[in-house]
Amino acid sequence: MADPMEDIIGDYRAFAALQRDRLATRGIDITPYGLSHLAYRVPEWDQYVHVRGLIERHAVANHENVWNGRPISLIVPAEPLEVLDGKAVPLIELIAPVHQRVYKMGLEHLGVVVGDDTFDAFVEAHKPVLTGQQFQGPNSTPDPVYILFEDFTHVKFYRLSLRASVELHTGPFQDGFHHVDDWVPQQVVTATGPNPLPR
């Protein structure tokens, strides 16, 4: 049977399985944990708007906000995506440019919910293989730890799901598609001038 979401963002099942298997080689078994989201990055603003519209055809809500200088869509599929032999992915994070460093475009990271009670112990146990921690601002409860792989994709590990964290500060997601108004696409500028976005 056709999978319209796979047509839009690619083989998300294979992506999740690849990240799971990479974690296993580093001694991390994500079987006990739930999933927060899949993140999908695009290199150009026009592509972001196009992909956002395509995903929204198969969704019930989009809670779009501005983070780190550009809009990010948190899109709730009408039916959660199913990966890893039955785990549900309840959210797609669609990330627009500007990207501040090199990331893989397309499917870029898998979010795993370790849980608030076990997060600190998880970090302590797996610190030797973790790449770092991402501090996401004063209202961020997840502040995930992550592993960066050689293809510039990630797995991020959270205390709470991305949606639950956002809802702590902004209230429950509302049905329908709520977009940021009056945002103007930006350009990466350095001391030597504009640089092309990473692809």
Secondary structure, 3 states (H helix, E strand, C coil): CCCHHHHHHCCHHHHHHHHHHHHHHCCCCCCCCEEEEEEEECCCHHHHHHHHHHHHCCEEEEEEEEECCEEEEEEEECCCEEECCCEEECCEEEECCCCCCCCCCEEEEEEEECCCCCHHHHHHHHHHHCCEECCCCCCCCCCCEEEECCCCCEEEEECCCHHHHHHHHHCCCCCEEECCCCCCCCCCEECCEECCCCC
